[in-house]
Amino acid sequence: MAQKQPPDDERPGRNSDGGEPGGAAWKQWNGADEDQLSDDRGLLDVEAPSPFLRTQKPVPVRRGPLPRKTVKRIKPLILPLTTAIVLILLAGLAVHYGRASTRFRLESSDQIQIGGTGNVSREQVLEVFGPDISRNLLAIPLAERKAQLERIPWVESATVMRLLPDSVRIDIRERTPVAVVQLGSRIALADRTGVVMDMPAGAKYSFPVIVGLEEAEPPSKRAASLRIYVNLLQELDSGGANYSRGVDEVDVADPEDVRIIVTDNDGSVLLHLGASHFLERYKLYIAHLQEWRQQFHKLESVDLRYNRQVVLNPDAPAVAPAASPSEPAPAAADRPAMGTKPSAASKEVHGNQAKPQRPRQAAETRH
């Protein structure tokens, strides 16, 4: 298309009066035109983009579902997580195969191995695992069987494990008896926690017999009584004295008055030891035993619970046996006072000396 030319009178090379460029009229037109162009350029620079440049478009950026920092943190964990998932899947497949396969079946009791038993019989253990014969090895509830084994009185703890493909291993730790206990007419053994076990056939034990326990008492009370008993023996044997060898019986019915029966060549004596200072009071008894036996025809019991004083034969009957006709009646000065026990006497102890006194009432004030 041909470009339209401006009229001759408006062309920049001519003016209306036909003058050449450079004339006054031309300069006037040209100056105005330059001013207009300058203003237009300023507007173009400020408001409009250049007609010679393409309009810049925003560059699209591809973004993932997670920020880059999060991706950097997760990337080192991808391999371990993948490995763990694969291992879990493989373990699940292995368990499924083991439960379904007949190769992992406990066919007979010969496949049950038992160790550590002495007083627990094999029959007692097999009775617990009776329901598991012909059962898949992986289906046996080991924790439940362990709890059942530990309910056997002689079993202190048990360990149960599977031996693939078709065996079970059981390790037993038995309780250690520390005393012979009398529960009514029943004689049994007990450990330091108060658990009572049946006496094994043909077994021989040299423990003192504990009396004062009841069959129906709670385990906590029985355990407290056994702690008193163990503490007593430990005190008596401290320093290598081994005084417990002479103890035949321990009565723990009253925790505030532990009573023991000791026996030697001259007979048995009941000792009241209280709740503490067992060794100190027993040594006091040993130091004065021969002296007291010389003064008393028959020494049956000694109460050692009081400070600086002992009471001899406090458990003797209140009425003395009648004197035989051939024996002379005691003199008035030697007769016991009214209201006292004839066979009971109190002695004050100073160091290693015992000062005999006239027989009087055995009850004294405890300090």
Secondary structure by P-SEA (a helix, b strand, c coil): cccccccccccccccccccccccaaaaaaaaaaaaaaaaaaaaaaccccccccccccbbbbbbccccaaaaaaaccaaaaaaaaaaaaaaaaaaaaaaaacccccccccccccccccccccaaaaaaaacccccccccccaaaaaaaaaaacccccbbbbbbccccbbbbbbbbbbbcbbbbccccccccccccccccccccccccccccccccccccaaaaaaaaaaaaaaaaaaacccccccccccbbbcccccbbbbbbbcccbbbbbbccccaaaaaaaaaaacaaaaaaaccccccccccccccccccccccccccccccccccccccccccccccccbbbbbbcccbbbbccccccccccc
